[in-house]
């Protein structure tokens, strides 16, 4: 991603500068202050996905409205300050905050996955919580003949993911409410606290022989079938159903 190629805080400075330029330009074009605020905040919120961590995304998104409030550069009604909050909740809904924030899967993190978890051609693979599509891109490297699907709760992120991954079927939905039973593999990059819940869902819904794959976070108290260590040091944990059936030969 762009933020990984630019040193911090350059992504934030560029996003803030662009938001200010658009706000000033719209003001000069006689656009109402509230409308100009909305457009500038949309830009800042969209640019927040370039942040390399959760707190950096928040700074990118909140930088423009906070600076505008501190400078008092526009006469805005009190309710107008709900616009930035509404945009943040649109892209990062509260439902998604209970799961992982927008953690992108490194490009080559799953490159060796097929060597430990081979799948037949046309196998259905789900990226549960697909975000911007980095996990789908990594899965495509490992399984070019698979039917890749993404599930994302935030509809703006779902739209961006579909645009970035036109070869995958990406839909909006709750990964916890969705049925995992049709899939040969479910991949996720979650939080440690949600791994027990993911394992219970996989055990209940995935068919014997199907895979649950987790980047970085292991299922507590369950023996993995295999594990991979990527060059950056992160571990990919593989669990074949039913859970605890032992290591892959």
Secondary structure, DSSP 8 states (H G I E B T S, - for coil): -HHHHS-TTHHHHHHHHHHHHHHHHHHHTT--HHHHHHHHHHHHHHHGGG-SSHHHHHHHHHHHHHHHHHHT-S---GGGGHHHHHHHHHHS-HHHHTS--S----TTTTTTHHHHS---TT-EEEEES-TTSHHHHHHHHH-TTSEEEEEESSHHHHHHHHHH-TTSEEEE--TTTS--TT-SEEEE---GGGHHHHHHHHHHHS-TT-EEEEES---TT---SEEEE-TTS-EEEEEETTTT-----
